[in-house]
Amino acid sequence: MTEPPRLAVRSTRKRFPGVQALDDVSLEVRPGEIHALLGENGAGKSTLGKVIGGVYAPDTGEMDLDGTPLRGLDEHMAAGLGIAIVHQEGSLVSQLTVAENVFAGHPITKSFGRVDRAEIRRRTKAIMSDMGVEIDPGAMVYSLSAAQAQIVEIAKGLSHDLRLLILDEPTAALTLTETKRLFVLLRRLKETGVAVIYISHRLAEIFELCDRVTVLKDGRVTGTRDVQHTTMDELIRLMVGREVLFQRGPAPTVGDVILEVDHLVSPPVVEDISFTVRAGELVCLAGLVGSGRSEACEAIFGVHRPSSGTIRLKGREVQFGGPWDAIAAGIGMMPEDRKDGGLFLDHSVAQNISATVLHTVSRRGVISKRMTEELADRFIKMLRIATPSPWQTLDNLSGGNQQKVLLAKWLAPEPALLIVDEPTRGVDVGARAEIYRILGDLKARGLAIVVVSSDLPEVLTLADRIIVIAAGRSVGELPGEGATEEDVLRLATRYTRLDAVEKVA
Amino acid sequence: MNDVQAETASEQDSTRPPSASARPSLASRILVTLAESRPLTLLVLIAVLVIGMSVLYPNNFPTPSNISAVMLNAAQNGILVTGMMLLMIAGVFDLSIGSILALAGVWAGVVVHVWGYPAPAGLLVGLAVGIAAGAFNGFLVTRVGINALIATLGTLAIYRGLTYVTAGTGVTPISDEFKAYGQTVILGFQTPFWIMLAIVGTFAWAIARTAFFRQFYFIGGNARAAKLSGIRVARLTVVGFVIMGLLAGLAGVIGASRLNSAVVSAGISVELSVITAAVLGGASLRGGEGSVIGGVLGVMFIALVQNAMIINSIGIFWQPIVTGSVLLLAVSLDRFKRSRRT
């Protein structure tokens, strides 16, 4: 091929404190190609997208656009060169109109710097009709749906001479029909010669839409394939295989069924989830981010009221008015967001640990400082929490120790069932090993444990059984012993909403 | 890759040294120690003010009648700041307290003077009006989901309007039996002072020590974590507004009794001086911190400043300027403390 690639990335590295996000990454994208970037959570896909879009400066490496080297690329320069990036989080100003957003970076002005509203509306309308969509250029952005907002982001790119469009997990917030419509739009762009980088971890979408796919793992490229000449199994093999750092514990001695979840439905995410957990057993809910695992746990814990389905605890059907009822019934839940939902960072270690059991450290309703301290000391010893004193404020502790305080807070009420959402997010390897050991000890003492984790090696290390959740449904069950990352991913990606689209079509 | 960013952020956190490494100067250490406990700061300021005034004006300031007058003036806001402190600990506040105060006073007056019921009935109706008004505020904030600022700004107007509708020009006189609530003198102090002392003492102990009120600190510290810890955030917030309403109602009844007259303009803009006192006393709009003792010391401090200016014959118009300056100084000190911690 004599024509230079639309984009060439060579030997690019990017390091964040504590993690090599991109390690010697090279990539070529051709004009008129939809090129997928595939990988697990944390593989480096979004970082690469942001480097190409000028959001992050790489530590080393070179990039060419249509054969011209890109130096000192920033977002503004990227936009001028026709590189548009549609972020996961969105970048529109909700209090402005569609047209004003589309031309936000380079407004068309009349005399005295006045924005020529009529002109930008006219041009926005033209862009929209080129894309084959109908969005009123005068509409306020806050009145748009997630899908429409995304189209406005793409239109923003088209307001320049668009050469390269980067989409980061574009379908995460879209419905079936919206996803299909987006794909039609992307194919149309591709025919006009625009190159598209499509970041996703949804395999089915890649097979539906993309021409080539580059797979990332731990910041490295593990392979680039023509979609027509590859298989899901091959891509999954390229995605997985991270080093397993920890040994599995011994097989559990399980007791009675503690939790039975039967056809749980809790809109908008949880569509049909069923599983059981026995005493002394650790069950992992595995699946992609956004598949409804955390939402299912919140429904079980009484944060949201399920719209249908039953939850049985020790054989008795339960309906909780709120987390307080769930706690009284013997359930604990460690939320995934330690700082937002888990801990009181301005309060001390002892106050945090006693937060769920204020009545047990009180006499006739009056809190006993001594009993609070005894309770805290017990857990500081048991979980080896590194703190100078039980009265140390939590924001001075490391992430791993904060996580242990969170665990202590949930062990204090002595639950029969403990739900742990992302047990090791943001903790270092040493603390991770300790948390695994603690979970193993708790299991041996007969606690029923549910772990939600996006980290597949973690799932394979911890789980006695794995329940795979995809698109709000429990789609399969695997034994923890002997299961592989491939097995889990195959189940987690097989059932996506696209399958439903294909069945309808 | 949001996960990586989240992880790196918390890793940076975990490697942060537990204490500041730079050695602070003596001046900043003194400032930090003082700023560390707001009640302590206020106590020092109050002591300086009392000693200074006693030395400068030995004939006017430290007299029983002057002290009694200062305490009588502080009684109303002392009662109100107790409830406000509880709300602010939970991360909310109530702007409608002045209107509740007037509405409760007027209803007590109407029940006793116009309808001819005995004084205790007036007291009970006044308290009931306060409870109902507080419950409605709590309902708006928790069930309807209106922000506390907007919700109580709305009811501030509504309750004041109801006061005018109930008794356009107020109720005067109420009754001799009724005025005994606010005008009896015990051990040199009038009843409002003793009532305030009882309320402040009870709540200061309860809020600092009981498991029930400890939950308010958790709500203000992190409402989502409180909910996920099984704390009934909405229910307790309503309880907080009801207690605030009850105390505002009580203050209204006592005020009406003191004057033997229910005034429709009673308590206008009292919410601002009460919130000022609460913030002086260590509350923050973020919630999760503060103590009743701190709030009451804030009230005492403002009352003493006011008294000192009257005795000094400095125009009373200067008083808000001084109070405002002290408030800003105290909060700046707080920023200083925080910036040193993080």
Interface residues (C-beta under 8 A of the other chain):
Chain A: F16 P17 G18 V19 A21 N41 G42 A43 G44 K45 S46 T47 Q88 F301 V303 G322 P323 W324 A326 I327 A328 M333 P335 D340 G341 G342 L343 F344 L345 D346 H347 A355 T356 L358 H359 V361 S362 G365 V366 I367 P388 D395 N396 S398 G399 G400 K409 R425 G426 V427 D428 S454
Chain B: M1 N2 D3 V4 Q5 A6 E7 T8 A9 S10 E11 Q12 D13 S14 T15 P18 S19 R209 T210 A211 F212 R214 Q215 Y217 F218 G221 N222 R224 A225 A226 K227 L228 S229 G230 I231 R232 G288 E289 T342
